[in-house]
Amino acid sequence: MSFLAVGIDVGGTKIAAGLAAFPEGSLYGRRTIPTRAERGGRAVLDEVLRLARELAGEAVARGQTIQAIGLGVCELVDREGRLASANCIRWLDQPVREELAAIAPTVLEADVRAAAQAEAWFGAAQTFRDFLYVTVGTGISCCLMLDGRPYAGSRGATGTMGSSPLSVPCETCGGVNTRTLEEIASGPALVARFNAVGGVATSGQDVLAAAMSGHPEARRIVTTASRALESQVALLVNILDPEAVVLGGGLGLSEGAYWDEFIAATRRHIWSETHRGLPMLRAATGADAGWLGAAAKAWRQVA
């Protein structure tokens, strides 16, 4: 009999959720709603609880019962599965696990580690034991998978590559500024930089589309962003020597200028000539990666 789990992925922009049956990985009942974190932690938790109850009800309508809930969060999660930061979702003072556990046994995971596990078990990285997963969207983070398991570090604080400071040329004066990778290459950064020079965009995808249509400022912004990203990914490849790199997230899954520039520039900056041809793949589980990985983590831990 299949093990049925609810997966929920709480990101900075949206909350994605669904039902997953294991071990086959069949997916049902996908839902996506805006996060609206500015409303406060309690309001976001109430939305998550509503989604969990809706999906539990859908399972009952199918003649099944959910056996676990996996929750991926765009925050640090320590090695014991406890929330360890509140940079976006203000949950440190909220009984998140306790209230979800009233519905079904609940497992928490950092969103990037959840997505990496989805790719390892059901996606583009099924044939690799050691690979680097990088997600580029509202934020930028990464997860190193070793022997099929996510490396969480001593405190669960691995993967925060988007917060790393970079020295970059000023786009107006030619001097050198210090910015984080997310301030240059994330979706919100592309929007802010494009709109600051007269563009009209509400998402990173809008800026990519403008670049592909030949808009000179959009192309410059996209090129700068992809080069900043590749410098960090190439650095990680040089240090960690993974079998492959898998790219996910809203921008990471994009085609065209952003992807092409990123791949070409990353390969140029990988030091080992024999490693420059390593597989660099788009995540196969797509927008389902976060919640599917969270559900799969719950299955493996609870079953």
C-alpha positions in Angstrom: 0.0 0.0 0.0 1.2 3.5 -0.8 2.3 5.9 1.9 0.4 9.2 1.4 2.0 12.5 2.6 1.2 16.1 2.3 4.0 18.3 1.1 4.1 22.1 1.7 6.7 24.5 0.5 6.7 27.9 2.1 8.7 30.3 0.0 9.2 34.0 0.1 6.7 34.7 -2.7 4.3 31.7 -2.7 3.3 28.6 -0.8 3.0 25.4 -2.9 1.5 22.2 -1.7 0.1 18.9 -2.8 -0.3 15.2 -2.0 2.4 12.6 -2.9 2.1 8.8 -2.8 5.3 6.8 -2.1 7.4 5.0 -3.1 6.1 5.7 -6.7 6.0 9.5 -6.3 2.6 10.1 -7.8 1.4 13.7 -7.2 -2.2 14.9 -6.6 -4.0 18.0 -5.5 -1.5 20.7 -6.4 -2.2 24.1 -4.8 -0.4 27.4 -4.9 -1.2 30.6 -3.0 0.7 33.8 -2.3 2.8 33.8 0.9 2.2 37.4 1.9 4.7 37.2 4.8 4.2 40.8 5.6 0.9 39.8 7.4 3.0 38.1 10.1 3.9 34.6 11.1 0.5 33.6 12.6 -1.3 34.5 9.4 1.1 32.5 7.3 0.8 29.5 9.6 -3.0 29.7 9.4 -2.8 29.5 5.6 -0.5 26.5 5.9 -2.8 24.7 8.3 -5.7 25.4 5.9 -3.9 23.9 3.0 -2.9 20.8 5.1 -6.5 20.3 6.2 -7.8 20.7 2.6 -5.3 18.1 1.3 -6.1 15.7 4.2 -9.8 16.1 3.2 -9.0 15.4 -0.4 -7.2 12.2 0.6 -10.3 11.1 2.5 -12.4 11.8 -0.6 -10.1 9.4 -2.4 -10.6 6.8 0.3 -7.2 7.3 1.8 -5.6 8.9 4.9 -2.5 11.1 5.0 0.2 9.5 7.1 2.7 12.5 7.4 3.2 16.1 6.5 6.5 17.4 5.2 7.0 21.2 5.5 9.8 23.0 3.6 10.6 26.5 4.7 12.7 29.3 3.3 14.5 29.6 6.6 17.4 27.8 8.4 16.3 24.4 9.8 18.8 22.8 12.2 19.8 19.1 12.2 17.0 18.2 14.7 14.4 19.7 12.3 13.8 22.9 14.3 13.4 26.3 12.8 16.6 28.4 13.4 15.9 31.7 11.6 13.1 34.1 10.8 14.4 36.3 8.0 11.3 36.0 5.9 8.7 33.8 7.7 8.3 35.0 11.3 7.8 31.6 12.9 10.3 31.3 15.7 7.5 32.2 18.2 4.8 30.0 16.5 3.9 26.4 17.3 4.3 25.3 13.7 5.2 21.7 14.2 2.8 21.2 17.1 -0.2 22.5 15.2 0.5 20.6 12.0 1.2 17.4 14.1 -2.4 17.6 15.3 -3.3 16.7 11.7 -0.5 14.2 11.0 3.1 13.5 12.1 5.2 16.5 10.8 8.7 16.8 9.5 10.4 20.2 8.8 13.2 20.8 6.3 14.9 23.8 4.8 13.3 24.4 1.4 16.5 24.1 -0.6 17.4 20.7 1.0 13.9 19.5 0.4 14.1 20.4 -3.3 17.5 18.8 -3.6 16.1 15.6 -2.2 13.2 15.7 -4.7 15.8 15.9 -7.5 17.9 13.1 -6.0 15.0 10.7 -5.6 12.6 11.6 -8.5 14.3 14.1 -10.7 17.3 15.0 -12.8 19.9 13.8 -10.3 18.7 10.2 -9.8 21.9 8.8 -11.4 24.2 10.9 -9.2 25.3 10.3 -5.6 27.1 13.6 -5.1 25.8 16.7 -6.7 25.2 20.4 -6.1 21.7 21.8 -6.2 21.3 25.5 -6.7 17.9 27.3 -6.5 17.5 30.8 -8.0 14.2 32.6 -7.5 13.0 35.0 -4.8 16.2 34.0 -3.0 19.4 32.1 -4.0 20.6 29.1 -2.0 22.2 25.7 -2.5 22.5 22.2 -1.1 25.3 19.7 -1.5 24.0 16.2 -1.7 26.6 13.6 -0.5 26.0 9.9 -1.0 22.3 10.7 -1.7 21.8 12.7 1.5 21.7 16.5 2.0 24.7 17.9 3.8 23.3 20.1 6.6 26.5 21.2 8.3 27.0 21.3 12.0 24.0 23.6 12.7 21.9 23.3 9.6 23.1 26.6 8.3 24.6 25.4 5.0 23.5 26.7 1.6 23.1 30.5 2.3 25.1 31.4 -0.8 22.7 34.3 -1.7 23.8 36.2 1.4 27.5 36.2 0.5 28.9 39.6 -0.2 30.5 40.2 -3.6 32.6 43.1 -4.9 31.0 44.3 -8.1 31.6 47.3 -10.5 29.1 50.1 -10.0 26.9 50.3 -13.0 26.9 54.1 -13.0 30.2 55.4 -11.7 32.6 52.5 -12.4 33.7 52.2 -8.8 33.4 49.0 -6.7 30.4 48.2 -4.6 29.7 45.4 -2.1 26.4 43.6 -2.7 25.1 40.2 -1.9 24.5 37.7 -4.6 20.7 38.0 -4.1 20.9 41.8 -4.5 22.3 41.2 -8.0 20.9 37.9 -9.4 17.6 37.0 -7.6 14.2 37.6 -9.2 13.4 40.7 -7.0 16.9 42.1 -7.8 16.3 41.8 -11.6 13.0 43.6 -11.2 14.4 46.4 -9.0 17.4 47.0 -11.3 15.3 47.0 -14.5 12.6 49.3 -13.1 15.3 51.7 -11.9 16.4 52.3 -15.5 12.8 52.9 -16.8 11.7 49.3 -17.3 8.4 47.9 -16.3 8.5 44.5 -14.7 6.8 42.7 -11.9 8.8 39.5 -11.9 12.2 38.2 -12.9 10.6 36.4 -15.8 9.5 39.8 -17.2 13.1 41.0 -17.2 14.3 37.8 -18.9 11.6 38.2 -21.6 12.7 41.8 -22.2 16.3 40.6 -22.5 15.3 37.9 -25.0 13.4 40.5 -27.1 16.5 42.6 -27.3 16.0 45.3 -24.7 19.6 46.6 -24.1 19.2 47.5 -20.4 17.5 44.1 -19.7 20.3 42.3 -21.5 22.9 44.1 -19.5 21.1 43.4 -16.2 20.6 39.7 -17.1 24.3 39.3 -18.1 25.5 40.9 -14.9 23.2 38.7 -12.9 24.2 35.5 -14.6 27.9 36.3 -14.3 27.6 37.0 -10.6 25.8 33.7 -10.1 28.3 31.7 -12.2 31.2 33.1 -10.2 29.8 31.6 -7.0 28.7 28.3 -8.6 32.0 27.8 -10.3 33.7 28.5 -6.9 31.6 25.8 -5.3 32.4 23.4 -8.1 36.1 24.1 -7.7 35.9 23.5 -4.0 33.5 20.6 -3.8 34.0 18.7 -7.0 30.4 17.4 -7.5 29.4 15.0 -10.1 26.8 17.4 -11.5 25.0 20.7 -10.9 21.2 20.9 -10.9 19.6 24.3 -11.2 16.1 24.9 -9.9 13.8 27.8 -8.8 11.8 30.2 -10.9 14.9 31.7 -12.6 17.0 28.6 -12.5 14.4 26.8 -14.7 14.4 29.6 -17.3 15.5 29.2 -20.8 17.3 31.7 -23.1 19.8 34.4 -22.2 20.0 33.8 -18.4 20.6 30.1 -18.7 22.9 30.2 -21.7 25.1 33.0 -20.2 25.2 31.2 -16.8 26.2 27.8 -18.3 28.9 29.3 -20.6 30.4 31.5 -17.9 30.4 28.8 -15.2 32.3 26.4 -17.5 34.9 29.0 -18.3 35.6 29.5 -14.6 35.8 25.8 -13.5 39.5 25.3 -12.9 39.9 21.7 -13.8 39.7 21.1 -17.6 38.4 17.6 -17.1 35.6 18.9 -15.0 34.4 21.7 -17.3 32.1 19.3 -19.1 30.3 18.1 -15.9 26.5 17.8 -16.3 24.6 21.1 -15.6 20.9 20.3 -15.6 17.6 21.9 -15.0 15.6 20.5 -12.1 13.2 17.8 -13.5 10.6 18.1 -10.7 10.2 21.8 -11.6 7.8 23.8 -9.5 6.9 20.7 -7.5 10.5 20.2 -6.2 10.1 21.9 -2.8 6.8 20.4 -1.6 7.6 17.0 -3.2 10.9 16.9 -1.4 9.4 17.9 1.9 6.7 15.1 1.5 9.4 12.6 0.6 11.5 13.6 3.6 8.4 13.0 5.8 7.8 9.6 4.2 11.4 8.4 4.8 11.4 9.7 8.3 7.9 8.5 9.4 7.3 5.3 7.4 
